[in-house]
């Protein structure tokens, strides 16, 4: 959506395909890091964007064995608004779609399920998509696969996926939120267990970290055992855990950390999770995808405007620009996941506040380091693509 908006804003005709009839997906993330806020500001849309319902955090605070720890302090970042924003992703997507519709080249097609890549002289020349009223064929100068970790486009293109490996999965559910509840925190860490709570006003969106493929073991122990486990991590939620009446209300999110060895082929490019699936740790997946979109627009807009062929060298330039930041963050996520799993199995470590947290508490200046890595990232992108005038 961001890439489509940027290209249409420059006067390029774009078609964005969405498989579903709307953007409402419970499993889409909410975090908008300072790098994304900065991108919106560079587009001149920040004031209007911040009128949408959202929350703003200048610090990420966690609870470790009931001890409060400030993990990151964004207030010193050199950006237009040094905050972490929390906004349902469907609101963000609707905002971009609305702004994109102001440009004559922006087209959005919903309920379009891509089923086939069109080929011409060994080059991807478009797609086939199933629509409610039949099959549509779309021809294009370039096909961009931005369809997530289970990307249909990368499967159809036969691009090789390398699995880095993940040691965790996440259980996703919601519980009623009350006015007297504590405020937003990054997460609660207790005896090797982790619960993330996202404030969505009327309810808490909850993410509970489990060991990879441990869902069956939890189900065998029973729902009462699971509810008690949750109550120990987040005691203030104990009186409403009865809302989890069956396992159908608890969804398993299989965590993957992988990447494409090659993001592109003739006429095709993958970006975002389609190119590098991220762990939910740090909530950085959305923001890396946005940075990919900005870099792609910066690199490809001139040849697209001039109606030149998009060469393999141009597509390689996108991967060369964005692969290092994505892989670096993935490596950090793998290390963090291993640390989480060690604490889940080592009772001695469970009672100890990790050294990293102790250092952050003793030396507040250190909080700027995770703020920089998570908030801005490695190799941040800036808008270079021009905009056409819209009356």
C-alpha positions in Angstrom: 0.0 0.0 0.0 2.8 2.4 0.9 4.7 1.6 -2.3 1.6 2.0 -4.4 0.8 5.3 -2.8 4.4 6.6 -3.3 4.5 5.6 -7.0 1.0 7.0 -7.7 2.0 10.2 -5.9 4.8 10.5 -8.5 2.4 10.1 -11.4 2.9 6.4 -12.1 -0.1 4.1 -12.7 -0.3 1.5 -10.0 -2.7 -1.3 -9.2 -2.8 -2.6 -5.6 -4.4 -6.0 -5.1 -5.9 -7.1 -1.8 -7.2 -10.6 -1.4 -9.9 -9.8 1.1 -12.8 -7.4 0.9 -11.4 -5.2 3.6 -8.2 -4.7 5.7 -9.6 -5.9 9.0 -7.3 -8.7 10.2 -6.8 -9.4 13.8 -3.3 -10.7 13.3 -1.9 -7.5 11.8 0.4 -5.5 14.0 -0.2 -2.2 15.6 3.2 -0.7 16.1 4.4 2.3 14.1 8.0 3.0 15.0 9.6 6.5 14.8 11.0 5.6 11.3 7.5 5.1 10.0 6.2 8.3 11.7 9.2 10.1 10.1 8.2 8.8 6.6 4.6 10.0 7.1 6.0 13.4 8.1 8.2 13.6 5.0 5.0 13.0 3.0 3.4 16.1 4.7 0.7 13.9 6.2 1.7 13.7 9.9 -0.7 16.2 11.4 -3.7 14.6 9.6 -2.5 11.1 10.3 -2.2 11.7 14.1 -5.9 12.7 14.2 -6.7 9.0 13.8 -7.3 7.1 17.0 -3.9 6.0 18.3 -1.6 5.9 21.4 1.8 7.5 21.7 4.6 6.1 23.8 8.0 7.9 24.4 9.3 4.9 26.3 9.0 1.2 26.1 8.4 -0.1 29.6 8.3 -3.8 30.7 7.7 -5.6 33.9 10.2 -8.3 34.9 9.1 -10.4 37.9 7.0 -7.3 39.0 10.0 -5.0 38.6 9.4 -2.1 36.2 12.2 -1.7 33.6 12.4 1.0 30.9 13.8 -0.7 27.9 13.9 2.0 25.3 13.7 5.8 25.4 12.7 7.3 22.1 12.6 11.0 23.3 16.1 11.7 22.0 15.7 10.4 18.5 16.3 12.9 15.7 12.9 12.6 14.0 9.9 14.8 13.6 8.0 13.1 16.5 10.1 10.8 18.6 7.3 8.4 19.7 6.2 4.8 19.2 2.7 4.9 17.8 0.1 2.2 18.4 -2.6 2.2 15.8 -4.6 -0.8 14.4 -3.1 -1.5 11.0 -6.4 -1.5 9.2 -6.8 2.2 10.1 -3.3 2.9 8.7 -4.1 1.0 5.5 -7.4 2.8 5.1 -5.6 6.1 5.5 -3.0 5.3 2.8 -5.8 4.0 0.5 -7.8 7.2 1.0 -4.7 9.4 0.3 -3.7 7.3 -2.7 -7.2 7.6 -4.2 -6.5 11.4 -4.7 -4.0 10.5 -7.4 -5.3 9.5 -10.9 -2.8 6.6 -11.2 -3.8 4.9 -8.0 -6.0 1.9 -8.3 -7.1 -0.5 -5.5 -8.7 -3.8 -6.3 -10.1 -5.8 -3.3 -11.2 -9.5 -3.3 -8.5 -10.2 -5.9 -6.7 -13.5 -5.2 -3.6 -13.8 -7.3 -3.4 -17.4 -8.7 -0.9 -17.2 -11.6 2.0 -15.1 -12.9 1.8 -14.2 -16.5 5.0 -14.8 -18.5 6.3 -13.3 -21.7 9.7 -14.2 -23.2 10.9 -15.6 -19.9 9.9 -12.5 -18.0 7.0 -11.9 -15.5 4.6 -9.6 -17.4 1.6 -9.6 -15.0 -0.7 -11.7 -12.9 -4.0 -13.6 -13.0 -6.4 -13.0 -10.1 -9.6 -14.6 -9.1 -12.3 -12.0 -8.6 -15.9 -12.3 -7.4 -17.1 -11.9 -11.0 -14.4 -14.0 -12.7 -10.7 -14.1 -13.5 -8.9 -10.9 -14.2 -5.6 -10.6 -16.1 -3.4 -7.6 -15.4 -0.2 -6.7 -17.3 2.5 -4.6 -15.7 6.0 -3.3 -16.1 6.9 -4.8 -12.7 5.0 -7.1 -10.3 5.8 -6.5 -6.6 5.1 -9.3 -4.1 4.3 -7.6 -0.8 1.9 -10.3 0.3 3.6 -11.4 3.6 5.3 -14.4 5.1 3.1 -16.9 3.3 3.6 -15.0 0.0 1.7 -16.5 -3.0 3.8 -14.4 -5.4 7.2 -15.8 -4.2 5.8 -19.4 -4.4 4.6 -18.8 -7.9 7.9 -17.3 -8.9 9.8 -20.3 -7.4 12.1 -18.0 -5.3 14.2 -19.9 -2.8 13.4 -19.4 0.8 16.0 -19.9 3.5 14.6 -20.7 7.0 16.7 -19.1 9.7 14.7 -20.9 12.3 12.4 -19.7 15.2 12.2 -21.2 18.6 8.9 -19.6 19.6 5.3 -19.4 18.6 2.6 -16.9 19.9 -0.9 -17.4 21.2 -3.2 -14.5 20.2 -6.4 -13.7 22.1 -8.3 -10.8 23.5 -9.6 -10.0 27.0 -11.9 -7.2 28.2 -10.0 -4.0 29.2 -11.2 -1.9 32.2 -10.5 1.8 33.0 -8.7 0.9 36.2 -6.3 -1.5 34.4 -2.5 -0.5 34.3 -1.3 1.5 31.3 0.4 0.2 28.2 3.6 -1.7 28.6 5.9 -3.5 26.2 5.3 -6.8 28.0 5.3 -8.7 31.2 8.1 -11.2 31.9 7.6 -13.6 34.8 9.4 -16.8 35.6 10.4 -17.3 32.0 7.0 -16.5 30.6 6.1 -13.5 28.4 2.8 -11.7 27.9 2.4 -8.8 25.5 -0.6 -6.6 26.0 -1.8 -4.1 23.3 -4.4 -1.6 24.4 -7.2 -1.4 21.9 -9.4 0.7 24.2 -12.3 -1.7 24.8 -10.1 -4.8 25.0 -6.6 -6.0 25.5 -5.1 -7.8 22.5 -2.9 -10.4 24.1 0.1 -12.2 22.8 1.5 -15.0 24.9 4.9 -16.5 23.9 5.2 -20.3 23.9 7.9 -22.7 22.8 7.8 -23.7 19.1 5.1 -26.4 18.6 4.1 -26.4 22.3 0.4 -25.8 21.6 -0.5 -29.5 21.8 1.1 -29.8 25.2 -0.8 -26.8 26.5 -4.0 -28.3 25.2 -3.3 -31.6 26.9 -2.8 -29.8 30.3 -6.2 -28.2 29.8 -7.7 -24.7 29.6 -7.8 -24.3 33.4 -4.0 -24.9 33.6 -3.5 -22.4 30.8 -5.7 -19.7 32.5 -3.8 -20.1 35.7 -0.5 -19.7 33.9 -1.8 -16.4 32.4 -3.0 -15.2 35.8 0.5 -15.7 37.3 2.0 -13.5 34.6 -0.7 -10.8 34.6 -2.5 -11.0 37.9 -4.8 -8.1 37.2 -6.4 -10.1 34.4 -7.3 -13.1 36.6 -11.0 -12.0 37.1 -11.7 -12.1 33.3 -9.7 -15.1 32.1 -13.0 -17.0 32.2 -13.7 -15.2 28.9 -11.4 -17.8 27.4 -14.2 -20.4 27.3 -12.5 -22.7 24.7 -9.4 -23.1 22.6 -11.2 -21.6 19.6 -10.8 -18.2 21.2 -7.0 -18.7 21.3 -5.3 -18.5 17.9 -1.9 -19.9 17.2 0.5 -17.6 15.3 3.3 -19.7 13.9 6.4 -17.5 14.1 8.8 -17.7 11.2 12.2 -16.1 10.5 13.2 -16.6 7.0 14.5 -14.7 3.9 14.7 -15.1 0.2 18.2 -15.7 -1.1 17.2 -13.7 -4.2 14.4 -11.2 -3.9 13.7 -10.9 -7.6 13.5 -12.4 -11.0 12.9 -10.8 -14.5 9.9 -8.5 -14.0 9.3 -9.4 -10.4 10.4 -8.2 -6.9 9.4 -9.2 -3.4 9.6 -6.9 -0.4 8.6 -6.8 3.3 7.7 -10.1 4.9 7.5 -11.7 1.4 11.3 -11.2 1.2 12.2 -11.5 4.9 9.7 -12.8 7.4 10.4 -11.3 10.9 9.7 -12.5 14.4 7.1 -10.4 16.3 9.9 -9.4 18.8 10.2 -5.7 18.7 7.2 -5.3 16.4 9.6 -4.2 13.6 8.1 -6.1 10.7 5.7 -3.3 9.6 8.5 -0.7 9.8 11.0 -2.8 7.8 8.4 -3.3 5.2 7.7 0.5 5.0 11.4 1.1 4.6 11.6 -1.5 1.8 8.7 0.3 0.1 10.5 3.7 0.3 13.7 2.3 -1.0 11.9 0.5 -3.9 10.1 3.7 -4.8 13.3 5.8 -4.7 15.2 3.3 -6.9 12.4 2.4 -9.5 10.4 5.6 -9.9 12.6 7.2 -12.6 12.7 4.3 -15.0 8.9 3.8 -14.4 8.2 7.4 -15.2 10.4 7.2 -18.3 8.8 3.9 -19.3 12.1 2.1 -19.4 12.5 -1.6 -18.8 13.0 -2.5 -15.2 16.3 -4.4 -15.3 17.6 -7.1 -13.0 20.4 -4.7 -11.9 17.7 -2.2 -10.6 16.0 -5.0 -8.7 19.3 -6.2 -7.3 19.9 -2.6 -6.1 16.8 -2.8 -4.0 17.9 -6.1 -2.4 21.5 -4.8 -1.9 20.0 -1.7 -0.1 17.5 -3.5 2.2 18.9 -7.1 2.8 21.5 -6.0 5.3 19.1 -4.2 7.7 16.6 -7.1 7.5 19.2 -9.8 8.1 20.8 -7.9 11.0 17.5 -7.5 12.8 16.7 -11.2 12.2 20.0 -12.3 13.7 19.2 -10.1 16.8 15.7 -11.7 17.0 17.1 -15.2 16.8 19.5 -14.4 19.7 16.7 -12.9 21.8 14.4 -15.9 21.1 17.2 -18.3 22.3 17.5 -16.3 25.5 13.8 -16.4 26.0 13.8 -20.2 25.7 16.7 -20.6 28.0 14.8 -18.7 30.7 11.7 -20.9 30.2 13.7 -24.0 31.0 16.3 -22.7 33.5 14.6 -22.0 36.9 17.7 -20.3 38.3 17.7 -17.8 35.5 14.0 -17.2 35.8 14.4 -15.5 39.2 17.2 -13.2 38.0 16.6 -10.0 36.2 18.7 -10.2 33.0 22.0 -8.3 33.0 20.8 -6.2 30.0 17.7 -5.1 32.0 19.9 -4.3 35.1 22.2 -2.2 33.0 19.3 -0.3 31.5 18.0 0.5 34.9 21.3 1.6 36.3 22.5 3.6 33.3 19.5 5.4 31.7 21.6 6.6 28.8 21.8 3.0 27.5 18.1 3.1 26.8 18.9 5.2 23.7 20.6 2.2 22.1 17.6 -0.1 21.8 15.5 3.0 21.0 17.8 3.7 18.0 17.9 0.1 16.8 14.2 -0.6 17.2 12.9 2.9 16.5 14.9 4.0 13.5 16.6 0.8 12.5 19.7 0.2 10.4 20.0 2.2 7.2 16.8 4.3 7.5 15.2 5.4 4.2 14.0 8.9 3.3 11.5 10.1 0.6 13.4 11.0 -2.6 10.5 10.4 -5.0 8.8 13.6 -6.1 5.0 14.3 -6.0 2.7 15.5 -8.8 0.3 18.3 -7.9 -3.2 17.2 -7.0 -5.9 19.9 -7.0 
